[in-house]
């Protein structure tokens, strides 16, 4: 699984960190970033991505198919 965050459009709400804090963290600019691609279970990561109110978290499988 690959995770990418559109830093430019991230609003820093922190829902991804609240749901998958071993995968995401807030950086010094107040934006979410990935700290460990496999920090949480796939299910937790997908739920965290879906919780993003501005949909800036992209999750894809190993063949780059968006999940």
Secondary structure, 3 states (H helix, E strand, C coil): CEEEECCCCCCCCCHHHHHCCCCEEECCCCCEEECCCCCCCHHHHHHHHHHCCCCCEEEECCCCCEC
